[in-house]
């Protein structure tokens, strides 16, 4: 009985036990009682419905094949090979059925046993998605965080509006530019690309501009011929992390589109962060006018070292830029909440209307009443 403490052994034992009890004439309810005792003893993660299904599958196999088949596929090995070389992330039981072309009751039963063994060995685990038949491969590939003994070098990037003099940036950092419609996100990003194209490798991933619009923008910004543009521009609307390498590169993403389930915006940002090694990524996202956080709310802020909000003010005919987050300021006091107003000229130039200053004081109705009363006396 001591061997039953080993989950792999226990799975094999229960499979053999079901066949033996069925052949011995046990009723399904009695077999179920025996298995429940074993599973409860060792706290196995099985529902009664799953145990009943296993008993029925064994019963059908015995009826169909009399419990024996001269030639059979090695489903266990085929499943392990598929897991090792093909499956990534979450996967379903039905997907493995299809990939391995398992059609018979015996083959499907063998697959379930194979997956149970892989769960017991820790190679895969049941995915906590609320759906049955979902599995995932644990990601155990990690990189140790090290204490660097040599001088720590910043990622020497030049940003518009002197932001690089206010904020420390290091390799693997992410900058988020959240902006409302017509606030100047693309102008900010193209200005950054041009400012750094002779300093480092720059890759610009563009989801909106066609060749004509891109050319027009570049001419307005002073690039009159292809040789004036040193950075690479690619059309890309999804899976931006596929373009990210481990070299010292500035990646600019204009822009990351999310049309529903905005709370999932953190996933593509995280995927980009995981691919970065010696580079930095600037990611533009959409923002609702009148706010300071882009689509996805705080989920869009998780990986950012610098988070800017650009909102077009119709009344003033200018763009207000707010430092929503700055995790490594170059002064002890920091600049979180600071603002600056700029004029976007011809979609190609950012003209500051003032200096960086602490956020505007928003007056309430009570404040206005007090001011009016003071004016009367």
Helices and strands as residue ranges (DSSP letters): G 2-5, H 7-23, H 28-41, H 48-65, H 75-85, E 90-92, H 93-100, H 105-121, E 125-126, E 134-136, G 160-165, E 174-179, H 185-196, E 201-206, H 211-220, G 226-228, E 232-235, G 240-243, E 249-254, G 262-264, H 265-275, E 280-286, G 297-300, E 304-313, E 318-326, E 339-345, E 349-352, H 365-376
